[in-house]
Amino acid sequence: MTGDDGRDGPGRRTGRDGGGRPVAGEGDGRPVAGSKSGGDGDGGDPPVRDATDVILEQWRHERPDLDLSLMGPLGRLWQLAQLLEPRVNSVFTRHGLRRGEFDVLTALRRAGEPYTLIPSELADTLMMSRAGMTNRIDRLEAAGLVERRLDPADRRSFLVALTERGREVIDETMTEHAANLQRLVASVPAEQIEALDGALRTLLRGLGAK
């Protein structure tokens, strides 16, 4: 199971091995006690052992018949997503936005002038239902960040447009968001980021992502 993270049931972390003893660092991503620090896996010092290594060693002991080579990288991807989400969302919160509202504003902003899209285009772009998109638009309109306008090409439809205030908010948020992303990955060399991007692109394509 790729998402094995040492939890005992949903949301509960035991931090113990099969015999009920605490496992150093399990589930929190910290280096395991007694391991060397400073390694980065670039051909120099060996990588620092982490919680995923402990879990893999336990499974290899219990189920040596299984190929667990992918549990490490995919488990770390899952852990990375869990750690990144609150750090990324904190920027949106400071600007009074939820993640979904940020996504709507960025879709409108990157569409270029006049920063308008029809609701179905927004829903398709963000891969969500029309009803869910309506709720997001309602909240953003109430906050004065977007407005609904009649579509001159089809009077039965309407357009969603960024207001002047909406453009100011999304530009300020995007500036801080970009800087925040740089800080979050500052410990990783540029060539490793490029290699990771290529690997993730290949994996997503293989899973049918557009």
C-alpha positions as CSV (number, residue, x, y, z in Angstrom):
1,M,0.0,0.0,0.0
2,T,1.7,3.2,-1.2
3,G,0.2,5.4,1.4
4,D,1.3,3.3,4.4
5,D,2.5,6.0,6.9
6,G,2.4,4.2,10.2
7,R,-1.2,5.2,11.1
8,D,-3.5,3.1,13.2
9,G,-6.8,3.8,11.5
10,P,-7.8,7.1,9.8
11,G,-5.9,10.1,11.2
12,R,-4.2,8.3,14.1
13,R,-0.4,7.8,14.2
14,T,0.9,5.1,16.4
15,G,4.6,5.7,16.0
16,R,5.3,2.1,17.0
17,D,6.7,-1.0,15.4
18,G,5.0,-4.4,15.2
19,G,6.0,-5.2,18.7
20,G,4.5,-2.1,20.2
21,R,7.8,-0.2,20.7
22,P,8.1,3.4,19.6
23,V,9.8,3.9,16.2
24,A,12.1,6.9,16.0
25,G,10.8,9.6,13.7
26,E,8.0,7.5,12.2
27,G,5.4,9.5,10.3
28,D,6.9,12.9,11.0
29,G,9.6,13.0,8.3
30,R,12.4,13.8,10.8
31,P,15.8,12.0,10.6
32,V,15.9,8.8,12.5
33,A,17.8,8.9,15.7
34,G,21.4,7.8,15.3
35,S,21.5,8.5,11.6
36,K,24.0,10.8,9.9
37,S,22.7,14.2,8.8
38,G,23.7,16.3,5.9
39,G,23.4,13.7,3.1
40,D,21.5,14.7,0.0
41,G,21.8,11.6,-2.1
42,D,23.8,13.3,-4.8
43,G,26.7,10.9,-4.8
44,G,28.3,12.2,-1.6
45,D,27.1,11.2,1.8
46,P,24.3,8.7,1.9
47,P,20.8,10.2,2.3
48,V,19.5,10.8,5.8
49,R,17.3,8.0,6.9
50,D,13.7,9.2,7.4
51,A,10.4,7.8,8.6
52,T,9.6,6.2,5.2
53,D,12.9,4.2,5.4
54,V,11.8,2.8,8.8
55,I,8.4,1.8,7.4
56,L,10.1,0.1,4.3
57,E,12.5,-1.8,6.5
58,Q,9.7,-3.1,8.6
59,W,7.7,-4.2,5.5
60,R,10.7,-5.8,3.9
61,H,11.2,-7.8,7.1
62,E,7.6,-8.9,7.2
63,R,6.9,-9.3,3.5
64,P,10.2,-9.9,1.7
65,D,8.2,-11.3,-1.2
66,L,6.9,-7.9,-2.2
67,D,8.5,-5.4,-4.5
68,L,8.4,-2.2,-2.4
69,S,10.7,-0.1,-4.5
70,L,7.9,2.4,-5.4
71,M,6.5,2.8,-1.8
72,G,9.4,5.1,-0.9
73,P,9.1,7.8,-3.6
74,L,5.3,7.7,-3.7
75,G,5.0,7.7,0.0
76,R,7.3,10.7,0.2
77,L,5.2,12.4,-2.5
78,W,2.1,11.9,-0.3
79,Q,3.9,13.3,2.7
80,L,5.2,16.2,0.8
81,A,1.7,17.1,-0.3
82,Q,0.6,17.0,3.3
83,L,3.4,19.3,4.4
84,L,3.1,21.7,1.5
85,E,-0.7,22.3,1.6
86,P,-0.9,24.4,4.8
87,R,2.2,26.3,4.0
88,V,0.9,27.2,0.5
89,N,-2.7,27.9,1.7
90,S,-1.4,30.3,4.4
91,V,-0.6,32.9,1.7
92,F,-4.2,32.7,0.4
93,T,-5.6,33.0,3.9
94,R,-3.6,36.2,4.5
95,H,-5.3,37.7,1.5
96,G,-8.8,36.6,2.6
97,L,-9.0,33.8,0.0
98,R,-9.7,30.1,0.1
99,R,-7.7,27.9,-2.2
100,G,-10.7,27.4,-4.6
101,E,-11.3,31.1,-4.8
102,F,-7.7,31.7,-5.5
103,D,-8.0,29.2,-8.4
104,V,-10.9,31.1,-9.9
105,L,-9.1,34.5,-9.7
106,T,-6.0,33.1,-11.2
107,A,-7.9,31.5,-14.1
108,L,-9.5,34.9,-14.9
109,R,-6.2,36.8,-14.5
110,R,-4.2,34.6,-16.7
111,A,-6.9,34.7,-19.4
112,G,-5.7,38.2,-20.2
113,E,-7.7,41.3,-20.9
114,P,-10.6,41.8,-20.4
115,Y,-10.2,39.1,-17.7
116,T,-13.6,37.4,-18.4
117,L,-14.7,33.8,-18.9
118,I,-18.1,32.1,-19.0
119,P,-18.8,29.9,-16.0
120,S,-18.6,26.7,-18.0
121,E,-15.1,27.6,-19.1
122,L,-14.1,28.3,-15.5
123,A,-15.6,25.0,-14.4
124,D,-13.8,23.0,-17.2
125,T,-10.5,24.8,-16.5
126,L,-10.6,23.9,-12.8
127,M,-12.1,20.5,-13.4
128,M,-15.1,21.0,-11.2
129,S,-18.9,20.9,-11.3
130,R,-21.0,23.8,-12.6
131,A,-22.8,23.9,-9.2
132,G,-19.5,24.1,-7.3
133,M,-18.3,26.9,-9.6
134,T,-21.5,28.8,-9.0
135,N,-20.8,28.8,-5.2
136,R,-17.3,30.1,-5.7
137,I,-18.5,32.8,-8.0
138,D,-21.2,33.8,-5.5
139,R,-18.6,34.2,-2.7
140,L,-16.2,36.2,-4.9
141,E,-18.9,38.4,-6.1
142,A,-20.1,39.1,-2.6
143,A,-16.5,40.1,-1.7
144,G,-16.4,42.5,-4.7
145,L,-13.6,40.6,-6.5
146,V,-15.6,39.4,-9.5
147,E,-18.8,40.6,-11.2
148,R,-21.3,38.9,-13.5
149,R,-22.0,40.6,-16.8
150,L,-24.4,39.8,-19.6
151,D,-22.7,38.1,-22.5
152,P,-23.1,40.4,-25.5
153,A,-22.7,37.4,-27.8
154,D,-25.5,35.5,-26.1
155,R,-28.1,37.4,-24.0
156,R,-29.1,34.1,-22.3
157,S,-25.7,33.7,-20.8
158,F,-23.3,35.8,-18.7
159,L,-19.6,36.4,-18.2
160,V,-17.6,36.4,-15.0
161,A,-15.1,39.2,-14.9
162,L,-12.4,40.4,-12.5
163,T,-13.2,43.7,-10.8
164,E,-10.4,46.2,-10.4
165,R,-10.2,45.2,-6.7
166,G,-10.1,41.5,-7.8
167,R,-7.1,42.1,-10.0
168,E,-5.3,44.0,-7.3
169,V,-5.9,41.1,-4.8
170,I,-4.8,38.4,-7.2
171,D,-1.7,40.2,-8.3
172,E,-0.7,40.8,-4.7
173,T,-1.4,37.2,-3.8
174,M,0.4,35.8,-6.8
175,T,3.5,37.9,-6.0
176,E,3.6,36.5,-2.4
177,H,2.7,33.0,-3.6
178,A,5.6,32.9,-6.0
179,A,8.1,34.0,-3.4
180,N,6.6,31.5,-0.9
181,L,7.2,28.6,-3.4
182,Q,10.8,29.7,-3.8
183,R,11.3,29.6,-0.1
184,L,9.7,26.2,0.3
185,V,12.0,24.5,-2.2
186,A,15.2,26.6,-1.4
187,S,16.9,23.5,0.0
188,V,16.7,21.6,-3.3
189,P,19.2,22.2,-6.1
190,A,17.8,23.5,-9.4
191,E,18.9,20.5,-11.3
192,Q,17.0,18.2,-8.9
193,I,13.9,20.3,-9.3
194,E,14.2,20.0,-13.0
195,A,14.6,16.3,-12.8
196,L,11.6,16.0,-10.4
197,D,9.5,18.1,-12.8
198,G,10.3,15.8,-15.7
199,A,9.5,12.6,-13.7
200,L,6.2,14.0,-12.4
201,R,5.2,15.1,-15.9
202,T,5.8,11.6,-17.2
203,L,3.9,10.0,-14.3
204,L,0.9,12.3,-14.7
205,R,0.8,11.7,-18.5
206,G,0.9,7.9,-17.8
207,L,-2.1,8.3,-15.5
208,G,-4.1,10.2,-18.1
209,A,-3.7,13.7,-16.8
210,K,-4.2,16.5,-19.4
